[in-house]
Amino acid sequence: MEGIEQNNLLLHLNDIWKEKEKCRLLKESKRFSPNDVRNTYFSLIMQIINDYYTGMIEPYFMKRLSIPFQNGVLSPYFPSSLENKLYSNLGFLCEDQYIKTWHDLKKVGIVSNLWIVFEDSIDIIYSKIATEDDVNNYKYAHFNRIRGLIEGKISEEDLKHIKAKLQSDYIGINNKYNYVLNSLEIEKSEAKGLKKYREFLQFFNVLRNTLHTNSRPIKDFNFNTSIGKFKFEKNKHIDFFTTDILYASVVMFIEIFDFIRTKLKYDGEIFNSATLVSSAY
């Protein structure tokens, strides 16, 4: 990690840190309680950035400290001899052949974590605002389509059996975030922004899903988004985990959720019962 590559990484991390500070203000909105998902979302994004920032900069940091540790210069600050030994062993983080793998893992991690926090937060909002009829429309969508094709051709008892087989409590995240986006009160001039958000989320969902197949898509996809054009080819390794794409994605996840909470006309609390966020950032 030397020269231009190192400098570009440090500039990237500086930009990422600015997004974290943007979240610090967003998470303290007085419109919502501290435990409302519309605030906790931004707290969790801060934690994700913390993890990514620390992981990406650690080799650079350890490279500066590895020799002082080995020479015992820092031993007065770490009274345990075992502690000193363990820190001095971290010199492997500075080896060129290791740094790329280390950084690749951190890039994969931020992609996964961004989607997990977004999906969980959207799920909480959806569970609060979706009507029972709307939920059932999703749950019985396959059955209703099939019923339209076969009704009158088989018995009512057989239809009940088919319905029981097809019923599922699972509702995909795409359906949930589209439901939430469709529930927003927006001006006509803002419709283009929703299209931009949907295009990005569709792309990022596929990007995240490729992590389960070793970054090799299971089918072809093409996306034209506001952060770039992306082509997924079946069984071909993708190369979208660049610092530019990761930074743009962080910006988009902050922007999208801020837009959602601004335009969602729901005055009650949307309590995030599963989130216990530390106040230390």
C-alpha positions as CSV (number, residue, x, y, z in Angstrom):
1,M,0.0,0.0,0.0
2,E,2.4,2.6,-1.2
3,G,2.4,5.9,-3.2
4,I,-0.6,6.9,-5.3
5,E,-2.6,3.8,-4.2
6,Q,-2.2,4.6,-0.5
7,N,-3.0,8.3,-1.0
8,N,-6.1,7.5,-3.0
9,L,-7.2,5.1,-0.2
10,L,-6.7,7.8,2.5
11,L,-8.7,10.4,0.4
12,H,-11.4,7.8,0.0
13,L,-11.5,7.2,3.8
14,N,-11.6,10.9,4.4
15,D,-14.7,11.2,2.2
16,I,-16.3,8.2,3.9
17,W,-15.7,9.9,7.3
18,K,-17.6,13.0,6.1
19,E,-20.6,10.8,5.4
20,K,-20.4,9.4,8.9
21,E,-20.5,12.9,10.3
22,K,-23.5,13.6,8.1
23,C,-25.2,10.7,9.7
24,R,-24.4,12.1,13.2
25,L,-26.8,15.0,12.5
26,L,-29.4,12.8,10.8
27,K,-29.6,10.4,13.7
28,E,-30.5,13.2,16.1
29,S,-33.7,14.4,14.4
30,K,-36.1,15.7,17.0
31,R,-39.1,14.5,14.9
32,F,-38.5,11.0,16.1
33,S,-37.5,9.3,19.3
34,P,-33.9,8.0,19.8
35,N,-35.2,4.4,19.3
36,D,-37.3,5.1,16.3
37,V,-35.9,3.3,13.2
38,R,-35.9,6.6,11.4
39,N,-33.1,7.7,13.7
40,T,-31.4,4.3,14.6
41,Y,-30.9,3.6,10.9
42,F,-28.3,6.4,10.7
43,S,-26.7,5.3,14.0
44,L,-26.2,1.9,12.4
45,I,-24.7,3.4,9.2
46,M,-22.2,5.2,11.4
47,Q,-21.2,1.9,13.0
48,I,-20.8,0.3,9.5
49,I,-18.6,3.2,8.5
50,N,-16.6,2.8,11.7
51,D,-16.0,-0.9,10.9
52,Y,-15.0,-0.2,7.3
53,Y,-12.8,2.8,8.1
54,T,-10.9,0.9,10.8
55,G,-10.5,-2.2,8.7
56,M,-9.2,-0.3,5.6
57,I,-6.8,1.9,7.5
58,E,-5.4,-0.7,9.9
59,P,-2.6,-1.9,7.7
60,Y,-1.4,1.6,7.2
61,F,-1.6,2.3,10.9
62,M,0.2,-0.9,11.9
63,K,2.9,-0.3,9.3
64,R,3.8,2.9,11.3
65,L,3.8,1.1,14.6
66,S,5.2,-2.3,13.9
67,I,8.8,-1.3,14.4
68,P,8.2,0.7,17.6
69,F,6.4,-2.3,19.0
70,Q,9.2,-4.7,18.0
71,N,11.8,-2.3,19.6
72,G,9.8,-2.0,22.8
73,V,9.3,1.8,22.4
74,L,5.6,1.4,23.1
75,S,5.9,-1.1,25.9
76,P,5.4,1.5,28.7
77,Y,1.9,2.0,27.3
78,F,1.2,-1.7,27.2
79,P,2.4,-3.2,30.5
80,S,1.5,-6.8,29.6
81,S,4.4,-8.5,27.8
82,L,1.9,-10.8,26.1
83,E,0.0,-7.8,24.8
84,N,3.1,-6.3,23.4
85,K,4.0,-9.6,21.7
86,L,0.5,-9.9,20.1
87,Y,0.6,-6.4,18.8
88,S,4.1,-6.8,17.3
89,N,2.9,-9.9,15.5
90,L,0.5,-7.8,13.5
91,G,3.3,-6.9,11.1
92,F,1.8,-9.4,8.6
93,L,-0.9,-6.8,8.0
94,C,1.7,-4.7,6.2
95,E,2.7,-7.4,3.8
96,D,1.8,-6.5,0.2
97,Q,0.4,-10.0,-0.5
98,Y,-1.9,-9.7,2.4
99,I,-3.2,-6.2,2.1
100,K,-5.3,-6.7,-1.1
101,T,-7.0,-9.7,0.5
102,W,-7.6,-7.8,3.7
103,H,-9.1,-4.8,1.8
104,D,-11.2,-7.0,-0.4
105,L,-12.8,-8.7,2.6
106,K,-13.6,-5.2,4.1
107,K,-15.2,-4.1,0.9
108,V,-17.4,-7.2,0.8
109,G,-18.2,-6.6,4.4
110,I,-19.5,-3.0,3.9
111,V,-21.7,-4.2,0.9
112,S,-23.3,-6.9,3.1
113,N,-23.7,-4.6,6.1
114,L,-25.3,-1.7,4.2
115,W,-27.9,-4.0,2.7
116,I,-28.6,-5.8,6.0
117,V,-29.3,-2.5,7.9
118,F,-31.4,-1.1,5.0
119,E,-33.4,-4.3,4.7
120,D,-34.0,-4.6,8.4
121,S,-35.1,-0.9,8.7
122,I,-37.4,-1.1,5.7
123,D,-38.9,-4.3,7.2
124,I,-39.7,-2.5,10.4
125,I,-41.3,0.4,8.6
126,Y,-43.3,-1.9,6.3
127,S,-44.6,-3.9,9.3
128,K,-45.9,-0.7,10.8
129,I,-47.5,0.9,7.8
130,A,-48.7,-2.0,5.6
131,T,-52.4,-2.8,5.9
132,E,-53.6,-6.4,6.5
133,D,-55.1,-6.5,3.0
134,D,-51.9,-5.3,1.4
135,V,-49.9,-7.9,3.2
136,N,-52.3,-10.6,2.1
137,N,-52.2,-9.5,-1.5
138,Y,-48.4,-10.2,-1.4
139,K,-48.8,-13.4,0.5
140,Y,-51.4,-14.8,-1.8
141,A,-50.2,-13.3,-5.1
142,H,-49.1,-16.6,-6.6
143,F,-52.3,-18.3,-5.6
144,N,-54.5,-15.5,-6.9
145,R,-52.8,-15.6,-10.3
146,I,-53.2,-19.4,-10.5
147,R,-56.8,-19.3,-9.3
148,G,-57.6,-16.9,-12.2
149,L,-56.3,-19.5,-14.6
150,I,-58.0,-22.6,-13.2
151,E,-61.1,-21.4,-11.4
152,G,-64.1,-23.5,-12.4
153,K,-61.9,-26.3,-13.6
154,I,-61.2,-28.0,-10.3
155,S,-63.1,-28.4,-7.0
156,E,-63.2,-25.8,-4.2
157,E,-61.5,-28.4,-2.0
158,D,-58.6,-28.7,-4.4
159,L,-58.3,-24.9,-4.5
160,K,-58.0,-24.8,-0.7
161,H,-55.2,-27.4,-0.9
162,I,-53.4,-25.3,-3.5
163,K,-53.8,-22.2,-1.4
164,A,-52.3,-23.9,1.6
165,K,-49.3,-25.1,-0.4
166,L,-48.7,-21.7,-2.0
167,Q,-49.3,-19.5,1.1
168,S,-46.1,-18.0,2.4
169,D,-45.4,-15.4,5.1
170,Y,-42.2,-14.4,3.3
171,I,-42.4,-11.1,1.5
172,G,-39.3,-10.1,-0.5
173,I,-37.4,-6.9,0.3
174,N,-38.1,-5.6,-3.2
175,N,-41.8,-5.7,-2.5
176,K,-41.4,-4.1,0.9
177,Y,-39.2,-1.2,-0.2
178,N,-41.4,-0.6,-3.3
179,Y,-44.5,-0.6,-1.0
180,V,-42.8,2.0,1.3
181,L,-41.7,4.1,-1.7
182,N,-45.2,4.0,-3.1
183,S,-46.6,5.2,0.3
184,L,-44.6,8.4,0.3
185,E,-46.3,11.7,-0.3
186,I,-44.2,13.3,-3.0
187,E,-44.5,16.1,-5.6
188,K,-44.6,15.2,-9.3
189,S,-41.2,16.7,-9.7
190,E,-39.8,14.2,-7.2
191,A,-41.0,11.1,-9.1
192,K,-37.7,11.0,-11.1
193,G,-35.8,10.7,-7.8
194,L,-37.9,7.6,-6.8
195,K,-36.9,6.0,-10.2
196,K,-33.3,6.7,-9.4
197,Y,-33.6,5.1,-6.0
198,R,-35.3,2.0,-7.4
199,E,-32.7,1.5,-10.1
200,F,-29.9,1.8,-7.5
201,L,-31.6,-0.6,-5.0
202,Q,-32.2,-3.2,-7.7
203,F,-28.5,-3.0,-8.7
204,F,-27.3,-3.2,-5.1
205,N,-29.6,-6.1,-4.3
206,V,-28.0,-8.1,-7.1
207,L,-24.5,-6.9,-6.1
208,R,-25.1,-8.1,-2.5
209,N,-26.6,-11.4,-3.6
210,T,-23.5,-12.2,-5.7
211,L,-21.6,-12.4,-2.4
212,H,-23.4,-15.8,-1.8
213,T,-21.9,-17.1,-5.1
214,N,-18.3,-16.0,-4.6
215,S,-19.0,-12.7,-6.6
216,R,-20.2,-14.7,-9.6
217,P,-23.7,-13.9,-10.8
218,I,-26.1,-16.8,-11.4
219,K,-27.6,-15.0,-14.4
220,D,-27.1,-11.9,-16.6
221,F,-28.1,-8.5,-15.4
222,N,-27.7,-5.0,-16.8
223,F,-28.3,-1.8,-14.8
224,N,-28.1,1.8,-15.7
225,T,-28.0,3.7,-12.4
226,S,-27.1,7.2,-11.3
227,I,-23.8,5.9,-10.0
228,G,-22.9,4.1,-13.2
229,K,-23.7,1.3,-15.7
230,F,-23.2,-2.3,-14.5
231,K,-23.2,-5.5,-16.4
232,F,-23.4,-8.8,-14.6
233,E,-22.5,-11.9,-16.7
234,K,-23.4,-15.4,-15.5
235,N,-20.5,-17.2,-13.7
236,K,-18.1,-14.3,-14.4
237,H,-16.4,-12.6,-11.5
238,I,-17.5,-9.1,-11.0
239,D,-15.2,-6.1,-10.3
240,F,-17.7,-3.6,-8.8
241,F,-16.1,-3.5,-5.3
242,T,-14.2,-0.3,-6.1
243,T,-13.7,2.5,-3.6
244,D,-15.7,4.8,-5.9
245,I,-18.7,2.5,-6.1
246,L,-18.6,1.8,-2.3
247,Y,-18.5,5.5,-1.5
248,A,-21.3,6.3,-4.0
249,S,-23.3,3.5,-2.4
250,V,-22.9,4.8,1.1
251,V,-24.1,8.2,-0.1
252,M,-27.1,6.7,-1.8
253,F,-28.2,4.7,1.3
254,I,-28.0,7.8,3.4
255,E,-29.9,9.8,0.8
256,I,-32.6,7.2,0.2
257,F,-33.5,6.7,3.8
258,D,-33.4,10.4,4.6
259,F,-35.9,10.9,1.7
260,I,-38.1,8.1,3.0
261,R,-38.3,9.4,6.5
262,T,-39.0,13.0,5.3
263,K,-41.8,12.0,2.9
264,L,-43.4,9.2,5.0
265,K,-46.4,10.7,6.6
266,Y,-46.6,8.5,9.8
267,D,-46.6,10.4,13.0
268,G,-46.5,7.5,15.4
269,E,-43.3,5.9,16.7
270,I,-41.7,3.2,14.6
271,F,-39.8,1.5,17.4
272,N,-36.7,-0.5,16.5
273,S,-37.0,-3.1,19.3
274,A,-34.0,-5.1,18.0
275,T,-31.5,-2.3,18.0
276,L,-29.5,-1.3,21.0
277,V,-27.1,1.3,19.6
278,S,-24.2,2.6,21.7
279,S,-23.9,6.4,22.1
280,A,-20.2,6.2,21.5
281,Y,-19.3,7.0,17.9
